[in-house]
Amino acid sequence: MTAIALVQATFADLDEAGAIGGRLVVERLVACTNILAPCLSLYRWQDAVESGHEALAQFKTLPERVDAVVARIADLHSYTLPAIEYWTVETNEAGAAWVRDCLTG
């Protein structure tokens, strides 16, 4: 198996992204959290166009853990409606094995 899943979410700031990302690693829901920040988000909210600086984070996990990761992020997130996306990607066998090993330890 060389498929892993990437889960991506935006957070209010680096502190929130780091706290949630670290917690997911400790809980063995994800093998790794990459925080790509800051980012400028432009979006529509309650009939108005808004903008703000956020922290974008990507989480590496197994495809079968995506639902649990998404639920945990939503549970810990400060936003009423957090933007959480996910997809399956192919990686080399060593990378996939590392993710599996981190999560099944």
N, C-alpha and C positions, 0 to 999 in steps of 0.2 A: 504494500500500500504506500503510495507516495502522495496521497491527497491529505491536505490539512485544511482547516477553515480559518479565515480571517474575519474577525468581527471588528467593526469600526464604530466609534461614537465620538461626538463632540461634547466637551465639558465646559463649564463656566470659566475655569482657569487651570493653570498647571497643578496647583495644589489638589484640586478635586480629581483631576485625571491621574495624578500620581498616587493618591490615597486609594482610589478605587482599583487602579491597575495593580498596585502592590498587594492589595487584599485578594484579588483574583488569583495572583501567582501563589500567595500563601495558601489559599484554599484549594490549590491544584485544579482550578477550572481552566486556567490558561498557562501556557508554558512561558510566555513572554508578553510584555506590554511595551510597545513603542509609542512614545509621545512625540507628536509632530506639532510643535507649537512655536509661536502663536500662529493662528490662522484668522483671517477676516471672513466672517460669515455674513452673507446678505440673504435675507429671508422674509417671507410674509408671515405675520403673526397678528391675529385678531384684526384683519382688514387693513393693516398698515405694513409698509415695507420698513423693515428694521435692519440694523447692522450692528455688529459687535465683534470684539476679539474673543476667541475661544481657544481651547486646546483640543486638538484632534488626536485621538489615540487609536492604535490598532492592536488587536489582541490575537495571538496565535494559539489555536486550540485544535481539538479533533472534531471532525464533522458531527459526531454523535453527541458532543457536548455543547453545541451551539445554542440550543434552547435554554439550557441551564445558565450559560454565560449571559445571554440576552436578558433573561429574567433577573439575574443577580445585578447586572448593571442598572436595569430599570429600578430595582428595589433600592439601590444605594444612591442613585442619581438625584441631583438637586432640582432638575427641570421637571415640570409637570408632564411634558411630552418630549422625552429625550430622543434624538435622532440616532438610531442604532441600525446599522446595515451589516450584512454578512454575505459571504460567498465562499465557495470551495475553490481551492487553488492546488495546482500540482507543484511539488518541490522534489528535490533529489531525495534518495532513500535515506541518506544520513540525516538530513534535516527533518524528515518525517519521523525517523526513529527517535531523534532527540525530543521532539514534541511528545510522542507517545511515552518515552521514558520519564519525562518531567511530570506527566499527568497520571502515570500509573505507578511511579516510584517504588 
